[in-house]
């Protein structure tokens, strides 16, 4: 019996050291898998020897830091290269490179490095060229009081300015608020400035602008009219289409007999029209009238050939096919007196909404779920109505109110603001005066 007990204890003694030894055995090499490549990298000229960078947040669970690389030649592999900057915060997905030479093309790459030191050295670089900021003249009636150079999407801003009814104009301002280009509406046309004095930059460098109740004009940078189409049945919005045609809306006291959307070719021939009466001349829409039946205030042609139409008085946006049939209505129950919708790359819609008794807002809506996924309210009533919002490539949003134009981050922080100086309007005056729309103009590499 004693002999059996001894053998049993001896076997336990041999077993436990063996287990202990197995537990300490090397299981092989550590983590050698690098984080996924960084996506969404953008680089933009921030002027005067600077470039702004943005990228998508890393998906690495064991993230340690971002490495930023810069070269004057294209990069495909950063092995052995020294990063110009490392950023430890995974949520910081932007950087401003400084001390660069204006006129030199730079290539930039960003990688994620994990806590084991792994890095995917194979990269796809983007390039950008810093240039001096275009300078202009200071204006006594406008000023920029917020300008975070490292967080804005830099460029010039083009806008029709109607805060002085005796001097309606189109201006282009730099990031400092200096006027780098100005066009004064001819004196015999200055009465045609409401509702919705609109202007946009064309691909050929000319400016397309619309005078409500008068017509649409294309001018070159010297102010010479190179094309026009005159009609009293026009207001709010006019766009040049990729095929060279021009599309515009009529909502300024439109009647049921009117075409709310018209498309004309370069020869001035009407080639497409859309009448709301063909689809909405029934309850509850047939009895609506407020500054017109529909007060249609925006139109845009979609990549699928359909047309997006903002029917302000109906409180929704209609998408219609090339035959004019309504494919869907967007924003019912969400939008109130909306203005200037635009389709975003994610197929959501960015638009302004003017609900009574609540702050006017820029909102991004998911048309599939009829829900608001992003909103930026404008609480200052001096800046109402808010009638334009544009999403910039870096995710910021340019929002145009009556007395202010702001660029805000996705988190709602103002990083640029242009203000009217020494000007105030009553709520009634604000509907006809001040700013209406604005576009950020920037060079695409």
N, C-alpha and C positions, 0 to 999 in steps of 0.2 A: 504493500500500500504506500509506504513512504517513497519507494522507488518510482511508483507511478506519479505521485504528487510532484516529485522532483523533475521528472521528465516533462510534465505539464507546464510547470513554472518556467522551465528552461525554454520550452517552445514559445511561451509568451514573450520572454526576454528577447528571443531572436526575432519574433514577429514585429514588435513595436519599433525597434531600431530600423528594421527594413522599411516599414511604413514611413518613418521619419525621413529616411534617406530618399525614398521615392518622392516625397512632398517637396524636397529641395532640388530635385533634378531640373536642369535647364530645359524649358519647353520649346526652345527655338528662338529665332529672331523676334524683336519687338515689332510695333506697327511700322510698316513701310509704305502704306497706301496714302498718297497725297490727297489733299482736298480737291474737290471738283474745280474746274477752271472758273474764273470770275466772268460773269456775263453782264451785258448791258453797259459796257464801258463807253462813256462819252467824254469828249474833250472839246472845250470851247474857248475861243479867244476872250480873255478877260481884260485885254488892252494893256499897253505899256509894259511889255515884258512879262506878262502873266498868262497862265492857262488854268482854267477851272476843269476839274475832273469829277465825274460821278460814275458809280457802278452799282450793280445789284449786290445785296447783302450775301455774304458767304453762307453756304448751307452746312459747313463743317461742324460736327458736334464737338470736336476737340480743338476748335479754333484758337490760335495764339495771336497772330497779327497779320495785317496786310502788308505787302511789300510793293512799293511803287517804283517803276523803272522808267527812265527817260533816255532817249538816244536820238541822234540826228539821222540815224539810218533805221530802216525797218527791222523789227525784232521778231524772231520766230522761236528763239530759245534764250532764256536769261541765265543759263548755267554759267557761273563764274562772274556774272555781272554784279555790281554793287548797287543796291537800291538807294534811291535818293531820299526815301522816307519810309518809316515803318509806323503803322497805326495799330494800336492794341485793342481799341474798342470796335467790336464787330458791327455795331450799329452806325459807326461813322463811315459813311460810304461816299465821302467827298473830300477833295483836297485842292488847294491852289498851289501850283508850281510858280515860283517867282524867280527873278533874276535872269530871265531868258532874253534872248536877242530878238527884237522885232524883225520880222521878215524872214526868220529862219523856221523851216518846217521841222517840228519835233514829233517823234513817235513815242507813245506812252503805252505801258502795259502794267497791269495790276494782278498780283497773285495773292492767294491765301496760304498761310503757313500754319501747320498744326503744332501741337505741343510736343510732338516727337521730332519736329524739325522737317517734316515732309513738305515739299512744295512741288507743284506741277510746273516744271520749268518751260514746257512748251506753251507758247502764248500766241495770241493774235493781237497785234498792237494797232492802235488808232493814231491818227496824226492830226495835228492842228498847228496853226501858225499865229503867234502873237503879232499884233500890229498896234500902232498908236491909236488912241481913241479919236474918232472924228470930232473936231471941235467946231463950235458954233458961237452964237451970240446969246448973252443972257437976256431973258425976258422979264420985265417987271411984274407980269401977271401970273407966272408959273414958276415953281421951284421944286427941286428934289430935296427932301429933308431926311430920307432914309436910303442908304445905299451900302449894303454889305457886299463888297466886291467879290468875296470868295463864295457867296451862296446864291448869287443871281445867275440867270441865263443872260449873258451880256448881249447887247446889240443896240440898235436905235429903235425908237417907238414912233410909229406913224399913227396919227389920229386927226379926225376932223374936230375943230374947236369952234364952238358956237356960243361961248360965254358972253361975247360981245355981239349983239345982233346987228350992229352997224358994220362989223368986220368979221364975217364968217371966213374961216380959213382952214387949210389943211397944213399941218406942221409935222416935221420929223425932228425928234429931240434925241440927244445922246443920253447916256446914263446919268449925267450931271444935270440934265434939264435944259441944256443949251439948245437953241434952235439951229439945226444944221441945214434945214430946207423949209421953205415956206411958200405957200401958194394962196393968194387972196382970191376969193370968189369974186368974179367981175361985179361991179356995182349994180348992173341991170339984172343980176340974178340973185342978189343977196337976200331977196325976200323969200326965196325958195330954200328954206333950211329946216323945216319942220313939217311932218314928223320923220325923224330918222335920217340925218345927214350922214352918209356912209362913204368910206374911202378904203381902197386896198391897193397894195403893191402888186403889179403884174410881173410875170417872169421876164418880160423884155425891159424891165426897169421903169416903165411908165406907171402912171397912177390912174386907176379907174375910180371915179367918184359919181355918186348919185345925188341929185337935187330933187327932193320930193315935190311932186306936182309940176315937175319941169322936164326931167330927163336924166340920162346917164351919159357921162363923158369920159373919154380916155385922153389924158394929157401927157406930154413928155415932161422932162424935168425943167424945161424952160417955160412951161405953162402953155405951150401951144396945143390946141385941140387937134388930135389926129383921128378921132372917131367920136361919133355921138349918135344917140337915138333919143328923139324928143317925144314925150308923151305926158299928159297930165295924170294918167293912171299909173303912177309909180310912187313908191314910198319905201322907207326903212332899209332896204337891202338890195344890192345888185352884185353879182359875181360873174367873173369871166370863167367859162368852162374850158377844159382841156382841148376841146375841138374848135375853139375860137369863137363859139357862140357866147352870148351874154344872157343870163337869166336874172329876172328881178320880180319883186312882189308889189302888190298894191293892197294896202290895208288902211290908208288914210281916208276914212269915211267911205269905204267901199260899200257898194250895194249888192244885192243878190244877183243882179244882171251882169256884174263885173267879173272878169277873169282875175283871180287872186294871184296867179303866177303866169308869167309870159317868158318865153325864150325866143330870142331873135338871132339871126345869123349876122355875119359882118356886113352884109348888104342891107341890113335893116328889115329883112323879111321875117314875119312871125312864123315860126315852125312848130311851136308847141305851146299850148295853153292848158291851164287847169282851173276849173270852176268849182267852187265849194258847193254851189247849189245842186250839182249833180249827185251829191252824196249826203249833204247835211241839211237840205231844205225840209226838215221834219222836226217834231218835238224831240228834245228840248231846245234844239239849236235855232229853229226857224224864227223864234221871237226875240232873239238876242240882238241888242244894238247898243254899242258903246264906242263912240268915235269910229263908227263903221259897223258892218255886220260881223265880219270875222276879225277885223283889224290884224290881218296877216302881217307878220313883221320880220320873217326870215325865210330863206330858202337855200338849200344846198343839194347838189347832185351827188349821190353816193356812188361808190365804186361798182356796185352791182347794177347800176343803171336806174335805180329807183330815185325818187326825189323826196327830201325831208322838208316839210312845210310846218312852220310855227303858226298855229291859229290861236292868237292871243286870247280872244274873247271866249273861246271854247275851253281854254285851260288845258290844252294838250297839243302834242305834236303829231302830225299825220305823216306816215310814210306811204307814198303812192307809187305804183308801177308805171312803166312808160306809157301805158294806155290810160293812166289817170285813176285807176281803181285803187281804193284805199286798202293797203296790205295790212296795216295795223295802226292803232293809235297808241301813243306813248305818253305816260305821265298823268293819266287821268287819276284824280284823287290825290295827286302829289303836287302838281304844278299849279301856280296861280299867276296869270298874266305873264307868262314866260317870254324870254327874249333870247335870240341868237343861239340856238342849240348847235352843238358840234359833236360828231361821232368821234370817239377816242379809239386808239389802237386796240383796246380791250373790248370794243363794241359797246361800252357804256356811253352815256350821253352827258355832256357837260352843258349846263344851261343856267340862266339866271331865273329866279322866281321872286315875285313881288307880293307875298301874302299880306293882306291888310291886317294891321294890328300887330304884326311881327316883323322882325328885321328882314329887309331885303337880303337875298343870299345868292351865292353861287353854289350850285348843287350838282353832284355827279349821281346819276341814277342808273340802276341796272334795269334795262327795259324788259328783261325776261322775268324778273321777280317784282317789278314795280316798287322797288325800294331805293331809298337814298343811301349810298355807300360813302359819300363824302359831302361835307357842307362847310361853307365859310360864310357866316352872317356878317352883315355890315350894319352895326348898331346906330351909327351916326345918321340921323335923318337928313342932315345937310347934304349927304352924299347919295340920297335917293332921287330918282330911281336908279337901280343898278341894272344895266342893260347889255353887258357883254362880259364873257369869261372865256379865256383861251388857255389851254393846257400847253405848257412849254416842254421842250424835249427832256429837261432834267426833272420833270415831275412837278415843278412849281406851276402856279396858275396866275395869269395876268387878269385882273378884274377891273372893269371900268365902271365907276359911279359918276355922278354928276359933277362933283368937285374934286375927286381924287381918283387916281389910277394906282393900284397896288399890285405888287408881285408877292405872293405868299407861298410858303413851303407847304408840303402835304400836312405838316403838323399845325399849320395855321399861323406861322410867324411871318410878319411883314419883313421882307428883305430889301424892298425898293418901293418908294412912294413918290409920286408926282402930284402936287397940289396946286389948285388955283389959289392965288394970293389976293387978299382983300376983296373977295367976292362972296356974296351970300344971296341965296334965292329963296323965295317962298316956295312951298310945295307945288303951287300952281305954276310958277315960273320955271321950276326945275325940270318939268316935263318937256319944255321946249328949248331950254338953254343948257350951257355947260357941255360936258363930255358925253359922247354917245357910245363910241366904239374905239378900240385901240388895238394895234397889232405890233408885236415885237418882231423887228426885222434883224436877221442875223445871217452871216455867211455860212453856207454849207460847204464843207471841205469836199 
